[in-house]
Amino acid sequence: MAARYDRAITVFSPDGHLFQVEYAQEAVKKGSTAVGIRGKDIVVLGVEKKSVAKLQEERTVRKICALDEHVCMAFAGLTADARIVINRARVECQSHRLTVEDPVTVEYITRYIATLKQRYTQSNGRRPFGISALIVGFDYDGTPRLYQTDPSGTYHAWKANAIGRSAKTVREFLEKNYTEEAIAGDNEAIKLAIKALLEVVQSGGKNIELAVIRRNQPLKILESKEIETLVTEIEKEKEEEAEKKKQKKST
Amino acid sequence: MFNNLGTTIMATFFGEVLSVYSRAVEEDDDELDENEEDEQIRRELEEKREVHLHWSPEVSESLKSGNKLQCSNFVLAVGQNASSFLSVHILSTANWDTIGRASAWNERSRAVTGQSCEESACVFYRHKDNPTVLICQVSCYVAEDQLFQWTEKVFDCLQHRELNVTVLSDTSVADYKTADYLGGSSAPFLRSLHTSAFGDQPVCQSLEQPNIVTGLPAAVLNHCQVHRIAAVVYQCYSDVIGPDSVTMETYKPVLTKLGRSIQLDLSPSTDALRKFVRTTDLQSNLYI
């Protein structure tokens, strides 16, 4: 039974589990969905907006944060843990700029965050960070990148991925629909992100927040009007597809 | 040294004097050496903790004249998700009369004694078209010393012949003991326990050892087993603390079975769902 092996982080169970790390991954599933898509000239991050209390300032409840001008991340899981990781990453980005006179590569900052997370899975008295992150950006040679980290401290590069609640459903959607033509242009990549989120977001466009980075341009968070327009376009396309199918069936 | 309550006085190694209870009490000691004041306090506490059933006038009349409530199906929901499930999926069809409520004051009741606490009482509903179907929602805490009282008082009002009892109960998946590692994707899930008089097939697998059912569902199941009433408890293990739509959906197969006698609203109105589910989402900023 798990009970004896989840007390201390540094203890392996007889069958090789680190239960605290696995439990931390459960904490990630309690956060709302975030999806990341790597296009050709654009990287997109989409998140399901958390419902904000009436008296709460909406601007302070953000799932997407810039780490530097050319790198940003979306996370899912414990809010407070995310704040700590983001602060450390931001400092590291600037420290890197000052020391090496170059902006960080996306892989470098991902590795830094992942190493930080791994350190907390191997020291006693500390618990792992309860967040997974999707880190996107462009390297200075112009290559778009998307990385995902998790509480264990592993990181991998992805073409498209999702984290948080219902991530499995979104990932399955992406596996079916991430094609060369789906990411042919910037708009298409953004629409793919929205479509993926609409699979799991209940009330449609107004609960989606989207951020994009285009090559040599800073992070841009789309306005809700733009998102609504795109959602309407997507719904139209869906209807047209359904009509076509009906006609095909009847002929 | 002994005094007549069976305590001894002990001197420890360090010289302190401790009063220690001794089990070597003499047989002919007075049972309880309480004075009148203690007795009175105890009596008042017992009265306060008594379970009271308040029926509607016509039901009270019928019960007073010796006729028990005709009942073929009694559905009991214990816990927030179970109660909300019944509210959203069944009671929303408005074919139900409120026929009574039970109140049980204990240390966890928020209301001041003397006032009736409307929201936390256990409410009984009866179907308008099919008056042998009764539903009860229990969202308050019933203490251990009140469980059997509650059960007996309620079942004393119901006729037992051909009675079928279904209990829906919420509990935390953290209380579920298993040798295998349970990944989070399995919760919420249902497990069942039934009396020997229950002839039907439960909609889910039986509760495995060493897990047990506790609280009001256990008291009801126990009573039904003793009185040979067909009863089944469906325990829903969930990883969410408050009312949650996914947890509520887990109970659906139970009502498909009962669908013959009870009207089922399979697609609940989003407003009704929102009322029950929203409240927890907003308050927690822990996860984002």
Interface residues (C-beta under 8 A of the other chain):
Chain A: M1 A2 H17 E22 E26 A27 K29 K30 G31 S32 K50 S51 V52 A53 V61 K63 F75 A76 G77 L78 T79 A80 A82
Chain B: K177 T178 A179 Y181 G184 D239 R278 D281 L282 Q283 N285 L286 Y287 I288
